[in-house]
Amino acid sequence: MSDIEKRKELKREWELIHPIDRPDWESFKRGTWKGRKLSHIWPMADIADRDRRAKEWTEHMAEVERCEALTTQHLN
């Protein structure tokens, strides 16, 4: 596998991480980033944290869609 193919595969893996949990590209590329491991210490805290981040992401995407709709309306 060439270096370019390896880099593309690594980039795909990075993009599959939810944006809220996604580390910066440089840390991920170097392998210095480790995923959050709250579940083995506080399983309920991990669930609550995931729920909170999922809610924030949903709200963010709703705002993006609202802004896109306003922009499209304004252009027409």
C-alpha positions as CSV (number, residue, x, y, z in Angstrom):
1,M,0.0,0.0,0.0
2,S,1.4,3.4,-1.0
3,D,1.8,6.3,1.4
4,I,-1.0,8.1,-0.3
5,E,-3.4,5.1,0.1
6,K,-2.4,4.8,3.8
7,R,-3.0,8.5,4.4
8,K,-6.4,8.3,2.7
9,E,-7.4,5.3,4.8
10,L,-6.3,7.1,8.0
11,K,-8.3,10.2,6.9
12,R,-11.4,8.0,6.4
13,E,-11.0,6.6,9.9
14,W,-10.6,10.1,11.3
15,E,-13.7,11.3,9.5
16,L,-15.8,8.4,10.9
17,I,-15.3,9.8,14.5
18,H,-18.2,11.9,15.6
19,P,-17.2,15.6,15.2
20,I,-17.8,16.2,18.9
21,D,-15.3,13.5,19.8
22,R,-12.9,14.0,17.0
23,P,-9.4,14.9,17.9
24,D,-7.3,17.3,15.9
25,W,-5.9,15.7,12.8
26,E,-2.2,16.0,13.8
27,S,-2.8,14.1,17.1
28,F,-4.8,11.4,15.4
29,K,-2.3,11.0,12.6
30,R,0.6,10.6,15.1
31,G,-1.4,8.2,17.2
32,T,-1.1,10.3,20.3
33,W,-4.8,10.7,20.8
34,K,-6.6,8.2,22.9
35,G,-10.4,7.9,23.0
36,R,-12.2,8.9,26.2
37,K,-12.4,6.0,28.6
38,L,-14.9,7.2,31.1
39,S,-17.0,4.0,30.8
40,H,-14.7,1.9,32.9
41,I,-14.6,4.4,35.8
42,W,-18.1,6.0,35.7
43,P,-20.4,4.1,33.2
44,M,-23.3,6.4,33.9
45,A,-21.2,9.6,33.5
46,D,-20.1,8.3,30.1
47,I,-23.7,7.7,29.0
48,A,-24.7,11.2,30.2
49,D,-21.8,12.8,28.5
50,R,-22.6,11.1,25.2
51,D,-26.2,12.1,25.5
52,R,-25.2,15.7,26.2
53,R,-22.8,15.8,23.2
54,A,-25.3,14.2,20.9
55,K,-27.9,16.8,21.9
56,E,-25.5,19.6,21.3
57,W,-24.7,18.1,17.9
58,T,-28.4,17.8,17.0
59,E,-29.0,21.4,18.0
60,H,-26.0,22.6,16.0
61,M,-27.1,20.7,12.8
62,A,-30.7,22.2,13.2
63,E,-29.1,25.7,13.4
64,V,-27.1,25.0,10.3
65,E,-30.1,23.8,8.4
66,R,-32.1,26.8,9.5
67,C,-29.3,29.1,8.3
68,E,-29.1,27.3,5.0
69,A,-32.9,27.6,4.5
70,L,-32.8,31.4,5.3
71,T,-29.9,31.8,2.8
72,T,-31.7,29.9,0.1
73,Q,-34.9,31.9,0.8
74,H,-32.9,35.2,0.6
75,L,-31.3,34.2,-2.7
76,N,-34.6,33.4,-4.4
